[in-house]
Amino acid sequence: MQFGYTILYVDNVPQTLAFFEKAFGLKTRFLHEGGDYGELETGTTALAFAARKFMASIGKNPQTPDAKSPVFEIALCTADVDSAVAQALKSGATLVQAPKEMPWGQTVAYVSDPDGFLIEVCTPMA
């Protein structure tokens, strides 16, 4: 078994892809012609997005995320957390926790994207 992808439910897939490109430098791997599904180039495991409206049309009941009460987080690793957080905020993210060094030596910050998903911006684990 291999982990293939994670799909987040959003209101506007093209808009979300554009945010992640601008905020974090990730590139769009695929956007369905109907605009209801897209993926970012993130390595071997894709970060994907599907429109809530589309998911509802196929019988799902997608909920809106809440960064103050998250059920998961996306972690993006970078050597320069401060600059990455600054770019994310400039692109429309909301600061949840400023960068700080953790007891185990990793620098970690949290932002939420315009859809309300919690995103950890961190240095790689040594």
C-alpha positions as CSV (number, residue, x, y, z in Angstrom):
1,M,0.0,0.0,0.0
2,Q,1.2,3.5,-0.8
3,F,-0.2,6.9,0.3
4,G,-1.4,8.5,-2.9
5,Y,-3.0,11.9,-2.1
6,T,-5.0,14.0,0.3
7,I,-8.1,15.9,-1.0
8,L,-9.3,19.0,0.8
9,Y,-12.8,20.3,0.1
10,V,-12.9,24.0,-0.9
11,D,-15.3,26.4,-2.4
12,N,-13.2,27.4,-5.4
13,V,-10.5,25.0,-6.7
14,P,-8.7,27.3,-9.2
15,Q,-8.6,30.1,-6.6
16,T,-7.2,27.7,-3.9
17,L,-4.5,26.5,-6.3
18,A,-3.6,30.1,-7.1
19,F,-3.3,30.9,-3.4
20,F,-1.0,27.9,-2.8
21,E,1.2,28.9,-5.8
22,K,1.5,32.5,-4.6
23,A,1.8,31.8,-0.9
24,F,4.1,28.7,-0.9
25,G,5.5,28.4,-4.4
26,L,3.8,25.1,-5.1
27,K,2.9,24.6,-8.8
28,T,-0.4,23.2,-10.1
29,R,0.1,19.7,-11.4
30,F,-3.4,19.3,-12.7
31,L,-6.7,21.2,-12.9
32,H,-9.8,19.4,-14.3
33,E,-11.4,21.4,-17.2
34,G,-14.6,21.8,-15.1
35,G,-12.6,23.4,-12.3
36,D,-13.9,21.1,-9.6
37,Y,-10.7,19.2,-9.0
38,G,-7.0,20.0,-9.0
39,E,-3.7,18.9,-7.6
40,L,-0.5,20.6,-6.6
41,E,3.0,19.4,-7.4
42,T,4.2,18.3,-4.0
43,G,6.5,15.3,-4.7
44,T,5.3,11.7,-4.7
45,T,2.1,12.4,-2.7
46,A,-0.3,15.0,-4.2
47,L,-2.1,17.7,-2.3
48,A,-5.4,17.9,-4.1
49,F,-8.6,20.0,-3.9
50,A,-12.2,19.2,-4.8
51,A,-15.1,21.7,-4.9
52,R,-17.5,21.3,-2.0
53,K,-20.4,21.8,-4.4
54,F,-19.2,18.9,-6.6
55,M,-18.7,16.7,-3.5
56,A,-22.2,17.5,-2.4
57,S,-23.5,16.6,-5.9
58,I,-22.1,13.0,-5.5
59,G,-23.6,12.4,-2.1
60,K,-20.9,13.7,0.3
61,N,-21.5,16.2,3.1
62,P,-18.3,18.3,3.1
63,Q,-17.9,20.7,6.1
64,T,-16.0,24.0,6.3
65,P,-12.7,23.7,8.2
66,D,-12.0,25.8,11.3
67,A,-8.3,26.6,12.0
68,K,-9.2,27.3,15.6
69,S,-10.6,23.8,16.0
70,P,-8.6,21.8,13.4
71,V,-8.9,18.0,12.9
72,F,-5.7,17.9,10.9
73,E,-3.0,20.1,9.5
74,I,-0.9,20.4,6.4
75,A,2.9,20.6,7.1
76,L,5.1,22.4,4.6
77,C,8.9,22.3,5.3
78,T,11.3,25.0,4.5
79,A,14.7,26.2,5.7
80,D,13.4,29.8,6.1
81,V,10.2,29.7,8.1
82,D,10.1,33.5,8.7
83,S,10.2,34.3,5.0
84,A,7.8,31.6,4.1
85,V,5.3,32.9,6.7
86,A,5.7,36.5,5.6
87,Q,5.0,35.4,2.0
88,A,2.0,33.4,3.0
89,L,0.5,36.3,5.0
90,K,1.2,38.7,2.0
91,S,-0.8,36.2,-0.1
92,G,-3.8,36.1,2.1
93,A,-3.1,33.6,4.9
94,T,-3.9,34.4,8.5
95,L,-1.3,34.0,11.2
96,V,-2.3,31.4,13.8
97,Q,1.1,31.1,15.6
98,A,4.3,33.1,14.9
99,P,7.5,31.1,14.2
100,K,9.1,29.8,17.3
101,E,11.8,27.2,18.0
102,M,10.5,24.1,19.6
103,P,12.3,22.1,22.4
104,W,13.4,19.5,19.8
105,G,15.1,22.1,17.6
106,Q,12.6,22.6,14.9
107,T,11.2,26.0,14.0
108,V,7.4,25.9,13.6
109,A,4.7,28.4,12.7
110,Y,1.0,28.1,11.8
111,V,-1.1,29.9,9.4
112,S,-4.6,29.3,8.0
113,D,-5.4,29.5,4.3
114,P,-8.4,31.5,3.0
115,D,-10.5,28.3,3.2
116,G,-9.7,27.9,6.9
117,F,-7.3,24.9,6.7
118,L,-4.5,24.9,9.3
119,I,-1.0,24.9,7.7
120,E,2.2,24.2,9.6
121,V,5.3,25.9,8.2
122,C,8.4,24.3,9.6
123,T,12.0,23.5,9.2
124,P,12.7,19.9,8.3
125,M,13.3,17.5,11.1
126,A,17.1,16.8,11.5
